[in-house]
């Protein structure tokens, strides 16, 4: 019974997010809106994590299976990846490195002002 209640709560958040997206004409995906709604409910203590645990634990246990289609997609587009590898490598390295450097500089300046 706890599992059914937890799944119902998760689905209610998703369907509420879909309705919210339609009413507000949002262009972001409904699952993302649902996660934001779930975060708000959990952080405001209207929804307790113990209520969701029976449904979330099995999903998290087998989450690795959800990444198999992404891996197949990467293998399917190896020719495209081999064509544009310099751009991909530079984006995967330079963007996080730039972000870390900017955060480090800001944190260093803020740390000395305390």
Phi, psi and omega in degrees: 000323179296323179297315180297321178294317180294317178297320179299318178296318178297315180292326176296321176296318180295313181292325175296320178294321178297316177297318179298319178296321180290314182295317182269358181053050179281147180259010177265155182296146180298322177298326178291319175296321178296321177294321177295319178296318178297319177299316179297318179294320180289320182287334177272001178066017174285334179236129182264141180300330180296332179289330183267341186304319182299331179267328185282325182298314177294326179295315180292329180297322183252024183296330180300330178296334181287344181270354179297315178300325178294319177296321177295322178296322178295317179294325181293330184250035180296327179294319177294319179294322180289334178287319187251026184297324180297320178295316180297316180295318180295322179291318182290338180257312186289321182295308177296323179296318177297316179299317178296319180295317179296315178296320178297317179295315179296317181295324179294319179291321180290324183295327181278348179268357180285000000 
